[in-house]
Amino acid sequence: MASSAPSTKGADPFEDRRAFPRVAVALPAFLQAAGGRHAVQMIDLSAGGVKLNCPLSLASGTAVTLDCGTFGRPAVVRWQNDGFMGLSFDSELNDREMSALVDRSMALSKWMGRRD
């Protein structure tokens, strides 16, 4: 006898379809765009892009450069919403770059915790 319960597999039309897994980070950075250098906060990161807390308003498709210490990467604005911005990197981050940024975020978080 067939079950009358609806299947939940694939039922969410808004399920995550990202090509790369996201990692939560908390890193200060700078966004070079519109002829200026603007302070931003990296919120989450993947090999293909990053979510920023960013007060700047830029049109989708705008070319920018994200600068975080020794890490710098050209990117394109993909979306903006309520003070957040999504960037797509021009080239994917490799494992070493991802690890370095995640490690830096964890070290900064630990250091900030000790300061309180």
C-alpha positions in Angstrom: 0.0 0.0 0.0 1.4 3.4 -1.0 2.0 6.0 1.7 -0.3 9.1 1.5 2.4 11.2 3.3 4.0 13.8 1.0 7.6 13.3 0.2 9.9 16.0 1.7 12.8 15.2 -0.6 13.2 18.1 -3.0 10.1 19.8 -1.7 11.7 23.1 -0.7 11.8 25.4 -3.8 14.3 27.6 -2.0 16.8 24.8 -1.0 20.4 25.8 -1.2 21.7 25.3 -4.8 25.1 26.9 -4.3 28.0 25.3 -6.1 30.4 25.6 -3.1 29.8 25.0 0.6 29.8 28.1 2.8 32.0 28.7 5.9 31.0 31.3 8.5 33.8 33.8 9.1 34.2 37.2 10.8 36.9 39.1 9.1 37.4 42.8 8.5 38.2 43.7 5.0 38.2 46.4 2.4 36.2 46.7 -0.8 37.8 48.7 -3.6 35.0 50.0 -5.7 33.6 53.2 -7.2 36.9 54.9 -6.9 37.3 54.4 -3.2 38.3 51.9 -0.5 35.4 50.9 1.8 35.5 49.0 5.2 33.4 45.8 5.1 33.0 42.7 7.2 33.3 39.2 5.7 30.3 37.1 7.0 30.6 33.9 5.1 33.0 32.5 2.5 33.2 29.9 -0.2 35.6 29.0 -2.9 33.4 30.9 -5.3 32.4 34.0 -3.4 31.7 35.9 -0.2 28.9 37.5 1.8 29.7 40.9 3.2 28.2 43.3 5.7 28.6 46.4 3.5 27.0 49.8 3.8 28.0 50.7 0.2 25.4 50.5 -2.5 26.6 49.1 -5.9 24.8 47.8 -8.9 24.9 44.1 -9.6 27.7 43.4 -12.1 30.0 46.0 -10.7 33.6 44.9 -10.7 35.3 45.2 -7.3 38.4 44.0 -5.5 38.2 42.5 -2.0 41.2 43.1 0.2 41.8 41.2 3.5 45.4 41.5 4.6 47.6 39.5 2.3 44.5 38.2 0.5 43.2 40.2 -2.5 40.8 39.0 -5.1 38.9 40.6 -8.0 35.2 39.9 -7.8 31.8 41.0 -9.2 28.8 42.2 -7.1 26.0 39.6 -7.5 23.4 40.8 -5.1 22.6 43.3 -2.3 20.0 43.3 0.4 19.6 45.2 3.7 23.3 46.1 4.2 24.6 42.8 2.9 26.3 42.1 -0.4 27.2 38.9 -2.2 30.3 38.8 -4.4 31.4 36.2 -6.9 35.2 35.8 -7.2 36.7 36.1 -10.7 38.6 32.9 -10.0 37.9 30.2 -7.3 39.9 30.1 -4.1 42.1 27.1 -3.7 42.1 25.0 -0.5 45.2 26.8 0.9 43.5 30.3 0.5 40.3 29.0 2.1 42.1 27.5 5.0 44.2 30.6 5.6 41.1 32.9 5.7 39.2 30.5 8.0 42.2 30.1 10.3 42.6 33.9 10.4 39.0 34.3 11.3 39.2 31.7 14.1 42.4 33.3 15.5 40.9 36.8 15.4 37.7 35.5 17.2 39.9 33.8 19.9 42.0 37.0 20.3 38.9 39.2 20.6 37.4 36.8 23.2 40.5 37.3 25.3 40.3 41.0 25.2 36.9 41.2 26.8 
